[in-house]
Amino acid sequence: MKIAERQAFEVINNYEMVIGLEVHVELKTASKIFCSCSTAFGAEPNTQVCPVCMGLPGTLPVLNEKVVELAAKVGLATNCRIANFSKNDRKNYFYPDLPKAYQISQFDRPLCEGGYLNIETESGKKSIGITRIHIEEDAGKLIHDPEKGTMIDYNRCGVPLIEIVSEPDIRSAEEAKAYLQKLRIVILYTGASDCKMNEGSLRCDVNLSVRKIGETKLGVRTEMKNLNSFQFIGKAIEYEYKRQVEAIERGEKIIQETRRFDANSGKTYSMRTKENMSDYRYFPEPDLLPIELSDIWIEELIKTIPMLPDERKKMYAEKYYLSAYDGEVLTSDMAMADYFESAASKTKNPKLVANMLQSEIMAMTETDGFICNISPSHMAALADMAGSETINSATVKKLIKRMWESDFDPVEAVEKEGLAQVNDEAVILSWVNEAIELNPKSVADYKKGKKTAAKAIIGKAMAVSAGKANPILVQKLVESELDKI
Amino acid sequence: MINRSIYEHSIALGKKEYSSVELTKAYLCEIEKKEEEIGSYITVTADMALEAAKKYDEGDFTSKGASPLAGIPCAIKDNICTKGIRTTCASKILEDFVPPYDAHVVEKLNNAGAVILGKVNMDEFAMGSTSGSSAFKVTKNPLDVTRVPGGSSGGSASAVAANEAVYSLGSETGGSIRQPASFCGIVGMKPTYGSVSRYGLVAYASSLDQIGPVTKTVADNALVLNAIVGHDKRDSTSVCREYVDFTTGIKSGVKGLKIGIPKEFFAESINEDVKSAVFLAAEEYRKMGAELVQITLPSLDWALSAYYIITCSEASSNLARFDGIRFGYRAEEYSSMDELYKNSRSEGFGWEVKKRIMLGTMALSSECYDAYYKKALQVRSLVIKDFKSAFNQCDVIIAPVAPTVAYKIGEEKDPIQTYMGDVYTVPVNMAGIPALSLPCGIGEGGMPVGMQLMGPAFSEPLLYRVGYAYENRGKAGI
């Protein structure tokens, strides 16, 4: 994006955008939050239901412990305070996808409060506050069929959710995306959710208002719901910011309302105007006991959280001298980060391991998540041999391909198959001379002044050496021999 | 054969004096004879009852460890879910609702070998004190069919009083077991909140509802309570506890016990006949060796108002699920989603239910929440405190159940007057403590007067002991 364009986008007439995000994440428990039905995605409609999640008369909820555990883990990973005492409340409203006509959620005593996430954008580093995280149950799904009408699938009813509410600290679409990406990766590290926006396990609502830069009062905000990709979130923010600024400049008042983003037109449209805030008549859920967590329970839970991306990136830079970029790529998948750390601890050349992972291994992984068929110790051994120039880069590439098919000890293979790099200049000289003899045309071109013709000689010398020659020495000797001619 | 206690039937069945099938048939016969006049039952399950009776006769329930309830016919209030048997809550909105599962207490009774004769009438969704708000029928008091049996468990009481069942299960939120028991001259127990699982009880006010036994005698009541208490992991409010047999020490008498007389319960609203009957009962206790102690429960003044706010609020939420979408009554005519909801609920619910839903919705609204619901919860804590300090001065509290005996059907009272009838029963539900209601004399029109014995949480064995002493006073062995 051109600088001028970006400035025009971010700031019109000194108005800044003030954004808060409400993110709903489905927790990866085997059973629902208040009953033992399965939470598996993609089942036939109304096959994962029971009297409890269908809200039949006389049924009662029973809280799934694992939900509290996973939710608290996310809270800990986002620097929140975990409440020793929290409770559930009923949020009452009528809608066909809500069988009890109330959603069991948390109102005034949520499970987690007062956290933050550090993000980095082109404008620099920033901390985005997290107001609270609470647990609640999901509703069913309405399916609109042109012939049959509207039908309801209750499979999703009762799937456990956490709602993560950020402070209105976000000031651009870029920051919003960075926050969401950070949130997603941190949650993936805790194992609390698989965060798949396309499957609905991560949903984001955007609250946006505008105000003059320097103003401290918040403007009237609108809410945009059901934006199902990071890209759409960015586009919706850009459009809505512009719309609000232009409206205010025309002297209009912003109406507090919910707006729908249309992906085709890139615009937002008003959904409901009259009710800006429904009265949900919240009251404490009488069928459930309060959630009381001891400090010891919380401490034990902290121990189960793996080292998070930011800390790992710092460690890689300090311990292994990796670049920020390397750190970013390696920590983008925890399995890969774990693998890297395991291999790096066994080698003198962690940087080479990082390179091999990024160039060779990532290309070969066909699945969604990182896998590596080569054991970390074998990878480490490979890095050591490359680092000590025992083998050259071409050999490394060949070995990786073979080890991917079927893992083996590269040290043994190099010894057995004689794959070690030849560094003996006398031997290399003989190959170089052979290559020169076989390529009179290239030699002639080189003498005429075409320096790039040396490449053909180098290539030939490498071929004659069956790839074993030290390529740096080959180049040196080729150039010196050619100059002698 | 009929008109015997559970205890007596149990012995007779054991001795094979008669079979369970014969016994069941006898009660089905009574039902047939009396139903037109009394109207206790909404659904009679004759075939299923005979099948269960047959199973008892063919099985070995007489072996050691068998429940004394085995083979004995009972009735279940129609707000307790029974698998495969219509459960209506006496409401048009659930007229054809057949639950796919049994309530926890029903499972327990079935496992004990009980014979279920059918589902009995009640006030719609347990809201009322006469059973007159039932959408299907008006139940009469068997002792005087021009009078109400009480409510909301009116059918549970009338069935037992009329020998249409040996015992029944009722439910209470603000006196709905104790009051009909007292109006019909029989015994009813509201157990400690959390001791009987609410799984399968169609919720009215979740923080108060409890299921309890309605029986002819105190000992019978203890036998039934034995069978239905216990932790249920499907009910998060059910308590984890080892319960003693509730008949333990039931004959130990009342010597040395302190019985509290709460002065607020004998003040303005009570009728003279009720007052003197209960005072006479207290005097009997004194003769038997108990000490009578004057105590005070000042929060009685506000408990009733707080009760109605809490129950209407919780009910407005609990009854919101009746929307005609997945089950129950759906209006035939509607042209939008909103109308589907409005029409189904307006047509399906009765007047009293609609009134309470509206009151509760208002009490929970954001403008009113603090002044009403929150305040009511705070008043509730005062009621709990009152009882705690009262039980520091006495072991058991004696009080009337209702200000009057059973009144005439159709005697129109203004709504506040009707609600005032609950004034003596609701404090118990608010505090979650147990209370036993049993007959203690005769009042106006020859109708029974009921007294209630209240005790601290989980003091049911003590209540049964004190109740038994009065019931069997003058007999040997007390």
Interface residues (C-beta under 8 A of the other chain):
Chain A: P51 M54 G55 L56 P57 G58 T59 L60 P61 V62 L63 R90 N92 F94 P96 P99 K100 A101 Y102 I152 D279 R281 Y282 F283 P286 D287 L288 L289
Chain B: I80 C81 T87 C89 L94 F97 P99 P100 Y101 A103 R198 Y199 G200 L201 V202 A203 A205 S206 S207 K233 R234 D235 S236 T237 S313 E314 S316 S317 A320 R321 F322 D323 I325 R326 F327 M337 Y341 T361 L364 S365 S366 Y369 Y373
